[in-house]
Amino acid sequence: METDVKDGAGKHAVWNEKFCLSNIQQQCLAGKKLILEAYDKDPGSSDWLGSTNKVSFAPLIQNDEPVTQTLIMFDKDKKKSGDITIQT
């Protein structure tokens, strides 16, 4: 899935977008993991800024209560490049 581009958002961009992930139970049973990636969108190209480590779906859907997590983004050198806070 892909978010909208936030032109001029700077280092502290806020998306507040919702996505519906389908077949989560099947993903859990298959041992699949969630990875989030960030890109800097430029005319004609997109530069990869970093990604999170793999996150298991299971803790995100354990009950009906919202789960909020802050995930660390890492660059190509495995250095911290930012944070993403998600709620499921």
PDB file with SEQRES, HELIX, SHEET and CRYST1 records, atoms N, CA, C and O in Angstrom:
SEQRES   1 A   88  MET GLU THR ASP VAL LYS ASP GLY ALA GLY LYS HIS ALA          
SEQRES   2 A   88  VAL TRP ASN GLU LYS PHE CYS LEU SER ASN ILE GLN GLN          
SEQRES   3 A   88  GLN CYS LEU ALA GLY LYS LYS LEU ILE LEU GLU ALA TYR          
SEQRES   4 A   88  ASP LYS ASP PRO GLY SER SER ASP TRP LEU GLY SER THR          
SEQRES   5 A   88  ASN LYS VAL SER PHE ALA PRO LEU ILE GLN ASN ASP GLU          
SEQRES   6 A   88  PRO VAL THR GLN THR LEU ILE MET PHE ASP LYS ASP LYS          
SEQRES   7 A   88  LYS LYS SER GLY ASP ILE THR ILE GLN THR                      
HELIX    1 AA1 GLY A   10  HIS A   12  5                                   3    
HELIX    2 AA2 ILE A   24  LEU A   29  1                                   6    
HELIX    3 AA3 ALA A   58  ILE A   61  5                                   4    
SHEET    1 AA1 2 LYS A  33  LEU A  34  0                                        
SHEET    2 AA1 2 VAL A  55  SER A  56 -1                                        
SHEET    1 AA2 4 GLU A  37  ASP A  42  0                                        
SHEET    2 AA2 4 SER A  45  THR A  52 -1                                        
SHEET    3 AA2 4 THR A  68  PHE A  74 -1                                        
SHEET    4 AA2 4 LYS A  80  GLN A  87 -1                                        
CRYST1    1.000    1.000    1.000  90.00  90.00  90.00 P 1           1          
ATOM      1  N   MET A   1       0.841  -1.175   0.000  1.00  0.00           N  
ATOM      2  CA  MET A   1       0.000   0.000   0.000  1.00  0.00           C  
ATOM      3  C   MET A   1       0.880   1.230   0.000  1.00  0.00           C  
ATOM      4  O   MET A   1       2.054   1.172   0.366  1.00  0.00           O  
ATOM      5  N   GLU A   2       0.314   2.317  -0.404  1.00  0.00           N  
ATOM      6  CA  GLU A   2       1.091   3.544  -0.535  1.00  0.00           C  
ATOM      7  C   GLU A   2       0.280   4.727  -0.006  1.00  0.00           C  
ATOM      8  O   GLU A   2      -0.919   4.834  -0.266  1.00  0.00           O  
ATOM      9  N   THR A   3       0.943   5.612   0.737  1.00  0.00           N  
ATOM     10  CA  THR A   3       0.285   6.816   1.251  1.00  0.00           C  
ATOM     11  C   THR A   3       0.282   7.906   0.191  1.00  0.00           C  
ATOM     12  O   THR A   3       0.908   7.775  -0.860  1.00  0.00           O  
ATOM     13  N   ASP A   4      -0.432   8.977   0.486  1.00  0.00           N  
ATOM     14  CA  ASP A   4      -0.357  10.169  -0.352  1.00  0.00           C  
ATOM     15  C   ASP A   4       1.012  10.821  -0.157  1.00  0.00           C  
ATOM     16  O   ASP A   4       1.632  10.661   0.894  1.00  0.00           O  
ATOM     17  N   VAL A   5       1.474  11.544  -1.149  1.00  0.00           N  
ATOM     18  CA  VAL A   5       2.718  12.313  -1.042  1.00  0.00           C  
ATOM     19  C   VAL A   5       2.416  13.576  -0.245  1.00  0.00           C  
ATOM     20  O   VAL A   5       1.423  14.257  -0.500  1.00  0.00           O  
ATOM     21  N   LYS A   6       3.280  13.883   0.721  1.00  0.00           N  
ATOM     22  CA  LYS A   6       3.108  15.083   1.545  1.00  0.00           C  
ATOM     23  C   LYS A   6       4.157  16.113   1.131  1.00  0.00           C  
ATOM     24  O   LYS A   6       5.222  16.203   1.742  1.00  0.00           O  
ATOM     25  N   ASP A   7       3.852  16.884   0.098  1.00  0.00           N  
ATOM     26  CA  ASP A   7       4.781  17.893  -0.408  1.00  0.00           C  
ATOM     27  C   ASP A   7       5.115  18.912   0.671  1.00  0.00           C  
ATOM     28  O   ASP A   7       4.224  19.446   1.331  1.00  0.00           O  
ATOM     29  N   GLY A   8       6.407  19.176   0.846  1.00  0.00           N  
ATOM     30  CA  GLY A   8       6.868  20.194   1.780  1.00  0.00           C  
ATOM     31  C   GLY A   8       6.650  19.857   3.241  1.00  0.00           C  
ATOM     32  O   GLY A   8       6.669  20.757   4.082  1.00  0.00           O  
ATOM     33  N   ALA A   9       6.442  18.585   3.574  1.00  0.00           N  
ATOM     34  CA  ALA A   9       6.153  18.197   4.962  1.00  0.00           C  
ATOM     35  C   ALA A   9       7.390  18.239   5.853  1.00  0.00           C  
ATOM     36  O   ALA A   9       7.264  18.317   7.075  1.00  0.00           O  
ATOM     37  N   GLY A  10       8.564  18.191   5.272  1.00  0.00           N  
ATOM     38  CA  GLY A  10       9.791  18.250   6.067  1.00  0.00           C  
ATOM     39  C   GLY A  10      10.057  16.979   6.838  1.00  0.00           C  
ATOM     40  O   GLY A  10       9.568  15.906   6.486  1.00  0.00           O  
ATOM     41  N   LYS A  11      10.843  17.112   7.899  1.00  0.00           N  
ATOM     42  CA  LYS A  11      11.289  15.947   8.670  1.00  0.00           C  
ATOM     43  C   LYS A  11      10.221  15.389   9.605  1.00  0.00           C  
ATOM     44  O   LYS A  11      10.371  14.284  10.125  1.00  0.00           O  
ATOM     45  N   HIS A  12       9.154  16.137   9.820  1.00  0.00           N  
ATOM     46  CA  HIS A  12       8.131  15.694  10.765  1.00  0.00           C  
ATOM     47  C   HIS A  12       6.776  15.567  10.078  1.00  0.00           C  
ATOM     48  O   HIS A  12       5.774  16.109  10.543  1.00  0.00           O  
ATOM     49  N   ALA A  13       6.764  14.850   8.977  1.00  0.00           N  
ATOM     50  CA  ALA A  13       5.532  14.674   8.199  1.00  0.00           C  
ATOM     51  C   ALA A  13       4.503  13.893   9.010  1.00  0.00           C  
ATOM     52  O   ALA A  13       4.849  13.001   9.785  1.00  0.00           O  
ATOM     53  N   VAL A  14       3.244  14.240   8.819  1.00  0.00           N  
ATOM     54  CA  VAL A  14       2.135  13.545   9.473  1.00  0.00           C  
ATOM     55  C   VAL A  14       1.181  13.090   8.376  1.00  0.00           C  
ATOM     56  O   VAL A  14       0.771  13.885   7.531  1.00  0.00           O  
ATOM     57  N   TRP A  15       0.829  11.803   8.395  1.00  0.00           N  
ATOM     58  CA  TRP A  15      -0.047  11.260   7.365  1.00  0.00           C  
ATOM     59  C   TRP A  15      -1.478  11.102   7.839  1.00  0.00           C  
ATOM     60  O   TRP A  15      -2.404  11.527   7.149  1.00  0.00           O  
ATOM     61  N   ASN A  16      -1.678  10.505   8.992  1.00  0.00           N  
ATOM     62  CA  ASN A  16      -3.030  10.237   9.509  1.00  0.00           C  
ATOM     63  C   ASN A  16      -3.895   9.557   8.456  1.00  0.00           C  
ATOM     64  O   ASN A  16      -5.045   9.944   8.248  1.00  0.00           O  
ATOM     65  N   GLU A  17      -3.354   8.561   7.802  1.00  0.00           N  
ATOM     66  CA  GLU A  17      -4.094   7.805   6.795  1.00  0.00           C  
ATOM     67  C   GLU A  17      -4.455   6.431   7.349  1.00  0.00           C  
ATOM     68  O   GLU A  17      -3.735   5.878   8.180  1.00  0.00           O  
ATOM     69  N   LYS A  18      -5.557   5.895   6.887  1.00  0.00           N  
ATOM     70  CA  LYS A  18      -6.012   4.579   7.323  1.00  0.00           C  
ATOM     71  C   LYS A  18      -5.951   3.613   6.156  1.00  0.00           C  
ATOM     72  O   LYS A  18      -6.260   3.961   5.017  1.00  0.00           O  
ATOM     73  N   PHE A  19      -5.541   2.382   6.470  1.00  0.00           N  
ATOM     74  CA  PHE A  19      -5.495   1.314   5.477  1.00  0.00           C  
ATOM     75  C   PHE A  19      -6.174   0.088   6.062  1.00  0.00           C  
ATOM     76  O   PHE A  19      -6.108  -0.149   7.268  1.00  0.00           O  
ATOM     77  N   CYS A  20      -6.804  -0.666   5.237  1.00  0.00           N  
ATOM     78  CA  CYS A  20      -7.407  -1.924   5.645  1.00  0.00           C  
ATOM     79  C   CYS A  20      -6.550  -3.047   5.074  1.00  0.00           C  
ATOM     80  O   CYS A  20      -6.505  -3.258   3.862  1.00  0.00           O  
ATOM     81  N   LEU A  21      -5.876  -3.758   5.958  1.00  0.00           N  
ATOM     82  CA  LEU A  21      -5.050  -4.891   5.534  1.00  0.00           C  
ATOM     83  C   LEU A  21      -5.931  -6.132   5.532  1.00  0.00           C  
ATOM     84  O   LEU A  21      -6.565  -6.454   6.537  1.00  0.00           O  
ATOM     85  N   SER A  22      -5.967  -6.811   4.424  1.00  0.00           N  
ATOM     86  CA  SER A  22      -6.838  -7.978   4.304  1.00  0.00           C  
ATOM     87  C   SER A  22      -6.096  -9.263   4.658  1.00  0.00           C  
ATOM     88  O   SER A  22      -4.868  -9.335   4.611  1.00  0.00           O  
ATOM     89  N   ASN A  23      -6.874 -10.258   5.007  1.00  0.00           N  
ATOM     90  CA  ASN A  23      -6.355 -11.607   5.292  1.00  0.00           C  
ATOM     91  C   ASN A  23      -5.287 -11.624   6.384  1.00  0.00           C  
ATOM     92  O   ASN A  23      -4.305 -12.359   6.277  1.00  0.00           O  
ATOM     93  N   ILE A  24      -5.471 -10.822   7.430  1.00  0.00           N  
ATOM     94  CA  ILE A  24      -4.460 -10.733   8.490  1.00  0.00           C  
ATOM     95  C   ILE A  24      -4.279 -12.076   9.198  1.00  0.00           C  
ATOM     96  O   ILE A  24      -3.152 -12.462   9.508  1.00  0.00           O  
ATOM     97  N   GLN A  25      -5.384 -12.794   9.458  1.00  0.00           N  
ATOM     98  CA  GLN A  25      -5.243 -14.096  10.121  1.00  0.00           C  
ATOM     99  C   GLN A  25      -4.404 -15.049   9.281  1.00  0.00           C  
ATOM    100  O   GLN A  25      -3.569 -15.778   9.816  1.00  0.00           O  
ATOM    101  N   GLN A  26      -4.618 -15.046   7.977  1.00  0.00           N  
ATOM    102  CA  GLN A  26      -3.808 -15.888   7.092  1.00  0.00           C  
ATOM    103  C   GLN A  26      -2.346 -15.447   7.119  1.00  0.00           C  
ATOM    104  O   GLN A  26      -1.439 -16.279   7.104  1.00  0.00           O  
ATOM    105  N   GLN A  27      -2.126 -14.133   7.160  1.00  0.00           N  
ATOM    106  CA  GLN A  27      -0.756 -13.606   7.226  1.00  0.00           C  
ATOM    107  C   GLN A  27      -0.073 -14.070   8.511  1.00  0.00           C  
ATOM    108  O   GLN A  27       1.094 -14.461   8.493  1.00  0.00           O  
ATOM    109  N   CYS A  28      -0.810 -14.024   9.631  1.00  0.00           N  
ATOM    110  CA  CYS A  28      -0.263 -14.482  10.913  1.00  0.00           C  
ATOM    111  C   CYS A  28       0.093 -15.962  10.866  1.00  0.00           C  
ATOM    112  O   CYS A  28       1.191 -16.359  11.258  1.00  0.00           O  
ATOM    113  N   LEU A  29      -0.836 -16.769  10.386  1.00  0.00           N  
ATOM    114  CA  LEU A  29      -0.611 -18.212  10.310  1.00  0.00           C  
ATOM    115  C   LEU A  29       0.554 -18.566   9.401  1.00  0.00           C  
ATOM    116  O   LEU A  29       1.262 -19.542   9.645  1.00  0.00           O  
ATOM    117  N   ALA A  30       0.754 -17.776   8.356  1.00  0.00           N  
ATOM    118  CA  ALA A  30       1.841 -18.022   7.418  1.00  0.00           C  
ATOM    119  C   ALA A  30       3.170 -17.438   7.909  1.00  0.00           C  
ATOM    120  O   ALA A  30       4.203 -17.602   7.261  1.00  0.00           O  
ATOM    121  N   GLY A  31       3.136 -16.748   9.070  1.00  0.00           N  
ATOM    122  CA  GLY A  31       4.367 -16.180   9.613  1.00  0.00           C  
ATOM    123  C   GLY A  31       4.837 -14.930   8.886  1.00  0.00           C  
ATOM    124  O   GLY A  31       6.001 -14.544   8.996  1.00  0.00           O  
ATOM    125  N   LYS A  32       3.931 -14.296   8.139  1.00  0.00           N  
ATOM    126  CA  LYS A  32       4.294 -13.086   7.394  1.00  0.00           C  
ATOM    127  C   LYS A  32       4.549 -11.928   8.364  1.00  0.00           C  
ATOM    128  O   LYS A  32       4.061 -11.928   9.494  1.00  0.00           O  
ATOM    129  N   LYS A  33       5.310 -10.962   7.907  1.00  0.00           N  
ATOM    130  CA  LYS A  33       5.660  -9.797   8.725  1.00  0.00           C  
ATOM    131  C   LYS A  33       5.364  -8.519   7.954  1.00  0.00           C  
ATOM    132  O   LYS A  33       5.299  -8.518   6.724  1.00  0.00           O  
ATOM    133  N   LEU A  34       5.186  -7.431   8.699  1.00  0.00           N  
ATOM    134  CA  LEU A  34       4.911  -6.118   8.138  1.00  0.00           C  
ATOM    135  C   LEU A  34       6.208  -5.310   8.108  1.00  0.00           C  
ATOM    136  O   LEU A  34       6.939  -5.266   9.097  1.00  0.00           O  
ATOM    137  N   ILE A  35       6.488  -4.675   6.977  1.00  0.00           N  
ATOM    138  CA  ILE A  35       7.641  -3.770   6.851  1.00  0.00           C  
ATOM    139  C   ILE A  35       7.121  -2.453   6.288  1.00  0.00           C  
ATOM    140  O   ILE A  35       6.384  -2.440   5.302  1.00  0.00           O  
ATOM    141  N   LEU A  36       7.508  -1.345   6.918  1.00  0.00           N  
ATOM    142  CA  LEU A  36       7.142  -0.026   6.435  1.00  0.00           C  
ATOM    143  C   LEU A  36       8.382   0.636   5.855  1.00  0.00           C  
ATOM    144  O   LEU A  36       9.464   0.554   6.438  1.00  0.00           O  
ATOM    145  N   GLU A  37       8.230   1.289   4.715  1.00  0.00           N  
ATOM    146  CA  GLU A  37       9.337   1.973   4.050  1.00  0.00           C  
ATOM    147  C   GLU A  37       8.969   3.429   3.807  1.00  0.00           C  
ATOM    148  O   GLU A  37       7.798   3.757   3.620  1.00  0.00           O  
ATOM    149  N   ALA A  38       9.975   4.300   3.810  1.00  0.00           N  
ATOM    150  CA  ALA A  38       9.753   5.725   3.537  1.00  0.00           C  
ATOM    151  C   ALA A  38      10.608   6.150   2.355  1.00  0.00           C  
ATOM    152  O   ALA A  38      11.755   5.731   2.202  1.00  0.00           O  
ATOM    153  N   TYR A  39      10.009   6.999   1.520  1.00  0.00           N  
ATOM    154  CA  TYR A  39      10.683   7.517   0.325  1.00  0.00           C  
ATOM    155  C   TYR A  39      10.539   9.034   0.276  1.00  0.00           C  
ATOM    156  O   TYR A  39       9.548   9.590   0.749  1.00  0.00           O  
ATOM    157  N   ASP A  40      11.528   9.686  -0.293  1.00  0.00           N  
ATOM    158  CA  ASP A  40      11.467  11.112  -0.597  1.00  0.00           C  
ATOM    159  C   ASP A  40      11.093  11.210  -2.066  1.00  0.00           C  
ATOM    160  O   ASP A  40      11.885  10.862  -2.942  1.00  0.00           O  
ATOM    161  N   LYS A  41       9.893  11.680  -2.328  1.00  0.00           N  
ATOM    162  CA  LYS A  41       9.385  11.741  -3.701  1.00  0.00           C  
ATOM    163  C   LYS A  41       9.850  13.023  -4.378  1.00  0.00           C  
ATOM    164  O   LYS A  41       9.568  14.126  -3.909  1.00  0.00           O  
ATOM    165  N   ASP A  42      10.556  12.866  -5.468  1.00  0.00           N  
ATOM    166  CA  ASP A  42      11.031  13.984  -6.275  1.00  0.00           C  
ATOM    167  C   ASP A  42      10.483  13.832  -7.689  1.00  0.00           C  
ATOM    168  O   ASP A  42      10.116  12.727  -8.090  1.00  0.00           O  
ATOM    169  N   PRO A  43      10.421  14.914  -8.447  1.00  0.00           N  
ATOM    170  CA  PRO A  43       9.993  14.757  -9.842  1.00  0.00           C  
ATOM    171  C   PRO A  43      10.911  13.773 -10.578  1.00  0.00           C  
ATOM    172  O   PRO A  43      12.119  13.992 -10.675  1.00  0.00           O  
ATOM    173  N   GLY A  44      10.337  12.719 -11.079  1.00  0.00           N  
ATOM    174  CA  GLY A  44      11.107  11.754 -11.854  1.00  0.00           C  
ATOM    175  C   GLY A  44      11.756  10.641 -11.058  1.00  0.00           C  
ATOM    176  O   GLY A  44      12.245   9.682 -11.655  1.00  0.00           O  
ATOM    177  N   SER A  45      11.782  10.728  -9.722  1.00  0.00           N  
ATOM    178  CA  SER A  45      12.415   9.656  -8.940  1.00  0.00           C  
ATOM    179  C   SER A  45      11.876   9.636  -7.517  1.00  0.00           C  
ATOM    180  O   SER A  45      11.210  10.570  -7.072  1.00  0.00           O  
ATOM    181  N   SER A  46      12.178   8.561  -6.821  1.00  0.00           N  
ATOM    182  CA  SER A  46      11.859   8.422  -5.405  1.00  0.00           C  
ATOM    183  C   SER A  46      13.089   7.876  -4.710  1.00  0.00           C  
ATOM    184  O   SER A  46      13.582   6.804  -5.062  1.00  0.00           O  
ATOM    185  N   ASP A  47      13.590   8.609  -3.722  1.00  0.00           N  
ATOM    186  CA  ASP A  47      14.773   8.176  -2.978  1.00  0.00           C  
ATOM    187  C   ASP A  47      14.339   7.424  -1.724  1.00  0.00           C  
ATOM    188  O   ASP A  47      13.535   7.924  -0.938  1.00  0.00           O  
ATOM    189  N   TRP A  48      14.878   6.221  -1.544  1.00  0.00           N  
ATOM    190  CA  TRP A  48      14.565   5.400  -0.376  1.00  0.00           C  
ATOM    191  C   TRP A  48      15.236   6.011   0.844  1.00  0.00           C  
ATOM    192  O   TRP A  48      16.451   6.209   0.850  1.00  0.00           O  
ATOM    193  N   LEU A  49      14.454   6.311   1.878  1.00  0.00           N  
ATOM    194  CA  LEU A  49      14.983   6.912   3.102  1.00  0.00           C  
ATOM    195  C   LEU A  49      15.261   5.889   4.185  1.00  0.00           C  
ATOM    196  O   LEU A  49      16.176   6.065   4.990  1.00  0.00           O  
ATOM    197  N   GLY A  50      14.482   4.823   4.211  1.00  0.00           N  
ATOM    198  CA  GLY A  50      14.686   3.797   5.225  1.00  0.00           C  
ATOM    199  C   GLY A  50      13.477   2.906   5.365  1.00  0.00           C  
ATOM    200  O   GLY A  50      12.451   3.105   4.716  1.00  0.00           O  
ATOM    201  N   SER A  51      13.623   1.905   6.237  1.00  0.00           N  
ATOM    202  CA  SER A  51      12.522   0.987   6.497  1.00  0.00           C  
ATOM    203  C   SER A  51      12.597   0.493   7.931  1.00  0.00           C  
ATOM    204  O   SER A  51      13.625   0.608   8.598  1.00  0.00           O  
ATOM    205  N   THR A  52      11.486  -0.056   8.386  1.00  0.00           N  
ATOM    206  CA  THR A  52      11.433  -0.642   9.720  1.00  0.00           C  
ATOM    207  C   THR A  52      11.951  -2.075   9.659  1.00  0.00           C  
ATOM    208  O   THR A  52      12.064  -2.663   8.583  1.00  0.00           O  
ATOM    209  N   ASN A  53      12.259  -2.619  10.812  1.00  0.00           N  
ATOM    210  CA  ASN A  53      12.500  -4.052  10.895  1.00  0.00           C  
ATOM    211  C   ASN A  53      11.164  -4.751  10.674  1.00  0.00           C  
ATOM    212  O   ASN A  53      10.113  -4.111  10.723  1.00  0.00           O  
ATOM    213  N   LYS A  54      11.196  -6.034  10.436  1.00  0.00           N  
ATOM    214  CA  LYS A  54       9.964  -6.798  10.244  1.00  0.00           C  
ATOM    215  C   LYS A  54       9.184  -6.834  11.557  1.00  0.00           C  
ATOM    216  O   LYS A  54       9.753  -7.054  12.627  1.00  0.00           O  
ATOM    217  N   VAL A  55       7.860  -6.612  11.457  1.00  0.00           N  
ATOM    218  CA  VAL A  55       6.974  -6.601  12.619  1.00  0.00           C  
ATOM    219  C   VAL A  55       5.956  -7.720  12.449  1.00  0.00           C  
ATOM    220  O   VAL A  55       5.315  -7.831  11.404  1.00  0.00           O  
ATOM    221  N   SER A  56       5.808  -8.546  13.472  1.00  0.00           N  
ATOM    222  CA  SER A  56       4.817  -9.609  13.437  1.00  0.00           C  
ATOM    223  C   SER A  56       3.415  -9.007  13.481  1.00  0.00           C  
ATOM    224  O   SER A  56       3.173  -8.046  14.212  1.00  0.00           O  
ATOM    225  N   PHE A  57       2.498  -9.565  12.709  1.00  0.00           N  
ATOM    226  CA  PHE A  57       1.113  -9.105  12.719  1.00  0.00           C  
ATOM    227  C   PHE A  57       0.404  -9.487  14.021  1.00  0.00           C  
ATOM    228  O   PHE A  57      -0.491  -8.768  14.465  1.00  0.00           O  
ATOM    229  N   ALA A  58       0.790 -10.608  14.636  1.00  0.00           N  
ATOM    230  CA  ALA A  58       0.059 -11.161  15.780  1.00  0.00           C  
ATOM    231  C   ALA A  58      -0.156 -10.162  16.918  1.00  0.00           C  
ATOM    232  O   ALA A  58      -1.297 -10.015  17.356  1.00  0.00           O  
ATOM    233  N   PRO A  59       0.877  -9.458  17.430  1.00  0.00           N  
ATOM    234  CA  PRO A  59       0.624  -8.531  18.541  1.00  0.00           C  
ATOM    235  C   PRO A  59      -0.256  -7.339  18.143  1.00  0.00           C  
ATOM    236  O   PRO A  59      -0.865  -6.705  19.004  1.00  0.00           O  
ATOM    237  N   LEU A  60      -0.323  -7.042  16.876  1.00  0.00           N  
ATOM    238  CA  LEU A  60      -1.104  -5.903  16.413  1.00  0.00           C  
ATOM    239  C   LEU A  60      -2.601  -6.187  16.425  1.00  0.00           C  
ATOM    240  O   LEU A  60      -3.412  -5.261  16.396  1.00  0.00           O  
ATOM    241  N   ILE A  61      -2.971  -7.470  16.468  1.00  0.00           N  
ATOM    242  CA  ILE A  61      -4.387  -7.834  16.382  1.00  0.00           C  
ATOM    243  C   ILE A  61      -4.815  -8.758  17.521  1.00  0.00           C  
ATOM    244  O   ILE A  61      -5.789  -9.497  17.378  1.00  0.00           O  
ATOM    245  N   GLN A  62      -4.106  -8.728  18.645  1.00  0.00           N  
ATOM    246  CA  GLN A  62      -4.411  -9.639  19.753  1.00  0.00           C  
ATOM    247  C   GLN A  62      -5.812  -9.447  20.321  1.00  0.00           C  
ATOM    248  O   GLN A  62      -6.449 -10.415  20.736  1.00  0.00           O  
ATOM    249  N   ASN A  63      -6.299  -8.203  20.344  1.00  0.00           N  
ATOM    250  CA  ASN A  63      -7.642  -7.954  20.860  1.00  0.00           C  
ATOM    251  C   ASN A  63      -8.258  -6.782  20.101  1.00  0.00           C  
ATOM    252  O   ASN A  63      -7.680  -6.280  19.137  1.00  0.00           O  
ATOM    253  N   ASP A  64      -9.425  -6.360  20.543  1.00  0.00           N  
ATOM    254  CA  ASP A  64     -10.130  -5.283  19.840  1.00  0.00           C  
ATOM    255  C   ASP A  64      -9.679  -3.892  20.252  1.00  0.00           C  
ATOM    256  O   ASP A  64     -10.129  -2.904  19.672  1.00  0.00           O  
ATOM    257  N   GLU A  65      -8.800  -3.794  21.239  1.00  0.00           N  
ATOM    258  CA  GLU A  65      -8.311  -2.497  21.692  1.00  0.00           C  
ATOM    259  C   GLU A  65      -7.236  -1.983  20.729  1.00  0.00           C  
ATOM    260  O   GLU A  65      -6.448  -2.772  20.209  1.00  0.00           O  
ATOM    261  N   PRO A  66      -7.196  -0.672  20.487  1.00  0.00           N  
ATOM    262  CA  PRO A  66      -6.151  -0.117  19.620  1.00  0.00           C  
ATOM    263  C   PRO A  66      -4.753  -0.361  20.197  1.00  0.00           C  
ATOM    264  O   PRO A  66      -4.540  -0.255  21.405  1.00  0.00           O  
ATOM    265  N   VAL A  67      -3.831  -0.680  19.336  1.00  0.00           N  
ATOM    266  CA  VAL A  67      -2.434  -0.876  19.722  1.00  0.00           C  
ATOM    267  C   VAL A  67      -1.613   0.196  19.013  1.00  0.00           C  
ATOM    268  O   VAL A  67      -1.644   0.303  17.787  1.00  0.00           O  
ATOM    269  N   THR A  68      -0.876   0.990  19.796  1.00  0.00           N  
ATOM    270  CA  THR A  68      -0.017   2.026  19.226  1.00  0.00           C  
ATOM    271  C   THR A  68       1.435   1.608  19.420  1.00  0.00           C  
ATOM    272  O   THR A  68       1.839   1.219  20.515  1.00  0.00           O  
ATOM    273  N   GLN A  69       2.202   1.692  18.361  1.00  0.00           N  
ATOM    274  CA  GLN A  69       3.628   1.346  18.408  1.00  0.00           C  
ATOM    275  C   GLN A  69       4.417   2.397  17.655  1.00  0.00           C  
ATOM    276  O   GLN A  69       3.986   2.898  16.616  1.00  0.00           O  
ATOM    277  N   THR A  70       5.587   2.724  18.198  1.00  0.00           N  
ATOM    278  CA  THR A  70       6.519   3.564  17.463  1.00  0.00           C  
ATOM    279  C   THR A  70       7.625   2.656  16.949  1.00  0.00           C  
ATOM    280  O   THR A  70       8.301   1.981  17.725  1.00  0.00           O  
ATOM    281  N   LEU A  71       7.799   2.647  15.643  1.00  0.00           N  
ATOM    282  CA  LEU A  71       8.785   1.793  14.991  1.00  0.00           C  
ATOM    283  C   LEU A  71       9.950   2.644  14.519  1.00  0.00           C  
ATOM    284  O   LEU A  71       9.752   3.752  14.020  1.00  0.00           O  
ATOM    285  N   ILE A  72      11.155   2.135  14.673  1.00  0.00           N  
ATOM    286  CA  ILE A  72      12.355   2.847  14.242  1.00  0.00           C  
ATOM    287  C   ILE A  72      12.625   2.531  12.780  1.00  0.00           C  
ATOM    288  O   ILE A  72      12.555   1.376  12.359  1.00  0.00           O  
ATOM    289  N   MET A  73      12.932   3.564  12.015  1.00  0.00           N  
ATOM    290  CA  MET A  73      13.324   3.420  10.614  1.00  0.00           C  
ATOM    291  C   MET A  73      14.853   3.375  10.551  1.00  0.00           C  
ATOM    292  O   MET A  73      15.534   4.104  11.272  1.00  0.00           O  
ATOM    293  N   PHE A  74      15.380   2.513   9.684  1.00  0.00           N  
ATOM    294  CA  PHE A  74      16.826   2.376   9.512  1.00  0.00           C  
ATOM    295  C   PHE A  74      17.206   2.647   8.063  1.00  0.00           C  
ATOM    296  O   PHE A  74      16.474   2.273   7.146  1.00  0.00           O  
ATOM    297  N   ASP A  75      18.352   3.297   7.853  1.00  0.00           N  
ATOM    298  CA  ASP A  75      18.825   3.568   6.498  1.00  0.00           C  
ATOM    299  C   ASP A  75      19.631   2.378   5.980  1.00  0.00           C  
ATOM    300  O   ASP A  75      19.703   1.341   6.639  1.00  0.00           O  
ATOM    301  N   LYS A  76      20.236   2.527   4.800  1.00  0.00           N  
ATOM    302  CA  LYS A  76      20.977   1.422   4.172  1.00  0.00           C  
ATOM    303  C   LYS A  76      22.181   0.977   4.992  1.00  0.00           C  
ATOM    304  O   LYS A  76      22.646  -0.153   4.841  1.00  0.00           O  
ATOM    305  N   ASP A  77      22.696   1.856   5.864  1.00  0.00           N  
ATOM    306  CA  ASP A  77      23.829   1.513   6.721  1.00  0.00           C  
ATOM    307  C   ASP A  77      23.390   1.005   8.090  1.00  0.00           C  
ATOM    308  O   ASP A  77      24.207   0.863   8.999  1.00  0.00           O  
ATOM    309  N   LYS A  78      22.083   0.729   8.232  1.00  0.00           N  
ATOM    310  CA  LYS A  78      21.483   0.229   9.480  1.00  0.00           C  
ATOM    311  C   LYS A  78      21.532   1.259  10.602  1.00  0.00           C  
ATOM    312  O   LYS A  78      21.470   0.905  11.779  1.00  0.00           O  
ATOM    313  N   LYS A  79      21.644   2.546  10.230  1.00  0.00           N  
ATOM    314  CA  LYS A  79      21.601   3.632  11.208  1.00  0.00           C  
ATOM    315  C   LYS A  79      20.169   4.158  11.279  1.00  0.00           C  
ATOM    316  O   LYS A  79      19.437   4.143  10.289  1.00  0.00           O  
ATOM    317  N   LYS A  80      19.785   4.623  12.468  1.00  0.00           N  
ATOM    318  CA  LYS A  80      18.448   5.156  12.639  1.00  0.00           C  
ATOM    319  C   LYS A  80      18.249   6.360  11.722  1.00  0.00           C  
ATOM    320  O   LYS A  80      19.059   7.287  11.696  1.00  0.00           O  
ATOM    321  N   SER A  81      17.136   6.320  10.962  1.00  0.00           N  
ATOM    322  CA  SER A  81      16.838   7.432  10.064  1.00  0.00           C  
ATOM    323  C   SER A  81      15.519   8.113  10.410  1.00  0.00           C  
ATOM    324  O   SER A  81      15.140   9.087   9.759  1.00  0.00           O  
ATOM    325  N   GLY A  82      14.816   7.615  11.425  1.00  0.00           N  
ATOM    326  CA  GLY A  82      13.564   8.235  11.833  1.00  0.00           C  
ATOM    327  C   GLY A  82      12.675   7.267  12.584  1.00  0.00           C  
ATOM    328  O   GLY A  82      13.070   6.140  12.881  1.00  0.00           O  
ATOM    329  N   ASP A  83      11.477   7.719  12.887  1.00  0.00           N  
ATOM    330  CA  ASP A  83      10.478   6.926  13.603  1.00  0.00           C  
ATOM    331  C   ASP A  83       9.142   7.006  12.868  1.00  0.00           C  
ATOM    332  O   ASP A  83       8.839   8.002  12.212  1.00  0.00           O  
ATOM    333  N   ILE A  84       8.363   5.956  12.987  1.00  0.00           N  
ATOM    334  CA  ILE A  84       6.994   5.944  12.482  1.00  0.00           C  
ATOM    335  C   ILE A  84       6.119   5.411  13.610  1.00  0.00           C  
ATOM    336  O   ILE A  84       6.402   4.358  14.181  1.00  0.00           O  
ATOM    337  N   THR A  85       5.060   6.142  13.923  1.00  0.00           N  
ATOM    338  CA  THR A  85       4.103   5.678  14.923  1.00  0.00           C  
ATOM    339  C   THR A  85       2.860   5.181  14.193  1.00  0.00           C  
ATOM    340  O   THR A  85       2.280   5.887  13.368  1.00  0.00           O  
ATOM    341  N   ILE A  86       2.464   3.947  14.516  1.00  0.00           N  
ATOM    342  CA  ILE A  86       1.295   3.351  13.887  1.00  0.00           C  
ATOM    343  C   ILE A  86       0.297   2.955  14.963  1.00  0.00           C  
ATOM    344  O   ILE A  86       0.661   2.729  16.117  1.00  0.00           O  
ATOM    345  N   GLN A  87      -0.956   2.876  14.570  1.00  0.00           N  
ATOM    346  CA  GLN A  87      -1.995   2.368  15.472  1.00  0.00           C  
ATOM    347  C   GLN A  87      -2.820   1.357  14.707  1.00  0.00           C  
ATOM    348  O   GLN A  87      -3.250   1.604  13.580  1.00  0.00           O  
ATOM    349  N   THR A  88      -3.035   0.208  15.343  1.00  0.00           N  
ATOM    350  CA  THR A  88      -3.841  -0.851  14.721  1.00  0.00           C  
ATOM    351  C   THR A  88      -4.980  -1.199  15.645  1.00  0.00           C  
ATOM    352  O   THR A  88      -5.790  -2.069  15.325  1.00  0.00           O  
TER     353      THR A  88                                                      
END                                                                             
